[in-house]
Amino acid sequence: MEENGLMAKVGKGVAIVTGGTRGIGLAITRVLARDGFGVAAIYHGNDQAAKDCRKQTGAAVYKADVVDFDSCAAVCKKIAGDMGAAAVLVNNAGITRDGMLHKMDPENWHAVIETNLTSCYNMCRAVVSGMREAGYGRIVNISSVNGQKGQLGQANYAAAKAGMIGFSKALALESAAKNITVNVICPGYIRTEMTESMPPNVLDNIIRQIPAGRMGAPEEIAEMVAYLADREKGAFVNGATFSINGGQYMA
């Protein structure tokens, strides 16, 4: 999208958020912009949501395919040229293609693994060298409660989200000496446009499984991202996994 106009003030540095124009990603974009980051929100298909995000948050928006290695490298290069090198990366992009494994098509397996997990590699690979050279970086990967506990009909999604946790721990070990932290947030069921479209009886059944008696708000995830992205507050937190699920699964 070539309609960003004047970029947001960089302030604390540049933060890239994948899947950053809707749902949890939009909340993350909004909170990081509030805190003084120059935010670049990456999206894939919904141009109207991107326009709305830019209007609401003042963030710059960039269209890219996070499944494609070259697309990730190109968009990060473009962001660096427009705004500066990334100090923060939030890997939030994700999809679901649910189904029992014995009926799951290979296409649905690979689509979820590539969008949710391979994208994490693609984006981290695009920015981590610059972070190492700068001697600073904050990476936050958005996993899921179902990557911790598993979920019926989500072998692909659970595998991808669990993979993000192992990936993050390894990258944290590789990067800690360069003042780069890598952490994971595992949201439970969050009230977003997607969950709001579920039938009321399905929503009620989900909520009955949550000890807190409610779904989470996107802002509750975003505030944890903001803490981990902060230069001082998150400096000694590395390789950690944070469960934000209302007590549904206690790891």
C-alpha positions in Angstrom: 0.0 0.0 0.0 1.5 3.3 -1.1 -0.8 5.7 0.9 1.1 6.0 4.2 1.8 9.7 3.7 3.9 11.1 6.5 5.1 8.3 8.7 4.4 8.2 12.5 7.2 9.7 14.6 9.7 6.9 15.4 10.1 7.9 19.1 11.2 4.8 20.9 12.2 3.1 17.6 10.5 1.2 14.9 8.2 -1.7 15.8 6.9 -4.1 13.1 3.7 -6.0 13.8 2.6 -8.7 11.4 -1.2 -9.2 11.2 -1.2 -5.8 12.7 -4.4 -4.2 11.3 -7.1 -6.4 12.8 -8.0 -8.1 16.1 -5.2 -8.7 18.5 -2.7 -7.2 16.0 -4.6 -4.0 15.8 -4.7 -3.7 19.6 -0.9 -4.3 19.6 -0.4 -1.6 16.9 -2.5 0.9 18.8 -0.7 0.3 22.2 2.8 0.5 20.7 1.9 3.7 18.8 0.6 5.1 22.1 3.8 4.3 23.8 5.9 6.2 21.2 7.0 3.6 18.7 6.9 4.2 15.0 4.7 1.2 14.1 4.7 -0.6 10.8 1.7 -2.8 10.6 2.0 -5.6 8.0 -1.1 -7.1 6.5 -1.9 -9.5 3.7 -5.3 -9.0 2.1 -7.8 -6.6 3.7 -7.0 -3.1 2.3 -10.0 -1.5 4.1 -8.9 -2.8 7.4 -5.4 -1.4 6.7 -6.8 2.0 5.9 -8.9 2.0 9.1 -5.8 0.9 11.1 -3.7 3.8 9.7 -6.5 6.3 10.4 -7.1 5.0 14.0 -3.5 4.6 15.1 -1.3 6.7 12.9 0.8 3.6 12.1 2.3 3.0 8.7 0.8 0.0 6.9 2.6 -2.4 4.5 1.1 -5.2 2.4 3.2 -8.3 2.3 2.9 -12.1 2.3 4.6 -13.4 5.5 4.6 -16.9 4.1 7.1 -15.8 1.4 10.7 -15.4 2.4 11.5 -12.8 -0.3 8.4 -10.8 0.5 9.4 -10.6 4.1 12.9 -9.5 3.3 11.6 -6.9 0.8 9.0 -5.4 3.2 11.5 -5.1 6.0 14.0 -3.4 3.7 11.2 -1.0 2.6 10.3 -0.3 6.3 13.9 0.3 7.1 14.3 2.8 4.3 11.1 4.6 5.2 11.3 4.6 9.0 14.5 3.0 10.2 15.7 -0.4 11.2 13.3 -2.5 13.4 14.0 -2.3 17.1 10.9 -4.4 17.9 9.2 -7.3 15.9 5.9 -8.8 16.9 5.0 -11.9 15.0 1.2 -12.0 15.3 0.0 -13.2 11.8 -1.9 -16.4 11.9 -4.7 -18.5 10.4 -6.8 -21.6 11.3 -7.8 -24.4 9.0 -9.4 -26.8 11.4 -10.3 -30.4 10.9 -9.6 -33.8 12.4 -6.2 -35.1 11.3 -7.6 -38.2 9.5 -9.5 -35.9 7.3 -7.0 -33.0 7.0 -5.8 -32.2 3.5 -2.1 -31.5 3.1 -3.0 -28.0 1.8 -4.6 -27.1 5.2 -1.7 -28.6 7.1 0.9 -26.6 5.1 -1.1 -23.4 5.0 -1.3 -23.2 8.8 2.3 -24.3 9.4 3.7 -21.8 6.9 1.5 -18.9 7.9 1.9 -19.3 11.7 5.4 -20.8 12.0 7.4 -20.4 8.9 6.4 -16.7 8.9 8.1 -16.4 12.2 11.4 -17.6 10.7 10.9 -15.4 7.7 10.4 -12.2 9.6 13.0 -12.9 12.3 15.5 -13.8 9.7 14.8 -10.5 8.0 15.5 -8.3 11.0 17.7 -10.2 13.5 21.0 -9.4 11.7 20.3 -5.7 12.0 19.4 -6.1 15.6 22.6 -8.0 16.3 24.6 -5.2 14.6 22.8 -2.6 16.6 23.2 -4.5 19.8 19.6 -4.3 20.7 16.2 -5.8 19.8 12.9 -7.0 21.2 11.0 -9.9 19.5 7.6 -11.0 20.8 5.9 -14.1 19.2 2.2 -14.6 19.6 1.5 -18.3 20.1 -1.7 -19.7 21.7 -3.1 -21.6 24.6 -3.8 -24.4 22.1 0.0 -24.6 21.4 0.4 -25.4 25.0 -2.4 -27.8 25.7 -3.5 -29.0 22.2 -7.0 -28.8 20.8 -9.3 -31.2 19.1 -9.4 -30.6 15.4 -6.3 -28.4 15.5 -3.3 -30.6 15.0 -1.9 -28.2 12.4 -2.5 -25.0 14.5 -1.3 -26.6 17.8 1.8 -27.9 16.1 2.6 -24.4 14.6 1.9 -22.6 17.8 3.9 -25.1 19.9 6.7 -24.7 17.4 6.8 -21.0 17.9 7.6 -21.6 21.6 10.6 -23.9 20.8 11.8 -21.5 18.1 11.7 -18.6 20.5 13.6 -20.3 23.2 16.4 -21.2 20.7 16.5 -17.7 19.2 16.6 -16.2 22.7 19.7 -18.3 23.6 21.4 -17.3 20.3 20.6 -13.6 20.8 20.8 -12.8 24.5 24.5 -11.7 24.3 23.5 -9.1 21.7 20.9 -7.5 24.1 18.1 -9.0 22.1 15.2 -10.6 23.9 12.8 -13.1 22.4 9.6 -14.0 24.3 6.3 -15.7 23.7 2.7 -14.8 24.6 0.1 -17.5 24.6 -3.4 -15.9 24.5 -6.4 -17.9 25.4 -9.8 -17.1 23.9 -9.9 -13.4 23.1 -12.9 -11.4 22.1 -12.3 -10.3 18.5 -14.2 -10.0 15.3 -13.6 -13.7 14.6 -14.9 -14.9 18.0 -17.8 -12.5 17.9 -19.1 -14.2 14.8 -19.4 -17.6 16.5 -22.8 -18.9 17.4 -23.9 -17.8 21.0 -24.0 -21.4 22.2 -20.4 -22.0 21.0 -19.3 -18.9 22.8 -21.1 -19.9 26.0 -19.4 -23.3 25.9 -16.0 -21.7 25.5 -16.6 -19.3 28.4 -17.7 -22.1 30.7 -14.2 -23.6 30.3 -12.5 -20.4 31.5 -12.3 -20.0 35.3 -12.3 -16.2 34.9 -15.8 -16.5 33.4 -15.1 -14.4 30.4 -13.0 -14.1 27.2 -10.0 -11.8 27.2 -9.8 -8.4 25.6 -7.2 -7.8 22.8 -5.8 -4.9 24.9 -4.8 -7.4 27.6 -2.5 -9.1 25.1 -1.3 -5.8 23.8 -0.3 -4.5 27.2 1.9 -7.5 27.8 3.5 -6.9 24.4 4.2 -3.3 25.4 5.9 -4.5 28.6 8.1 -6.9 26.7 8.9 -4.4 24.0 10.1 -1.7 26.5 13.8 -1.2 26.5 14.1 -1.1 30.3 11.1 -3.0 31.6 11.6 -6.1 29.5 15.4 -6.1 29.6 15.8 -9.1 31.9 12.9 -11.2 30.5 14.2 -13.6 27.8 13.0 -16.9 26.5 9.9 -16.8 28.6 6.3 -17.9 27.8 3.4 -15.9 29.2 0.0 -17.5 29.5 -2.9 -15.0 29.3 -5.9 -17.2 29.3 -8.1 -16.5 32.3 -6.9 -19.6 34.1 -8.1 -22.0 31.3 -4.7 -23.7 31.2 -2.1 -23.3 33.9 1.4 -24.1 32.6 
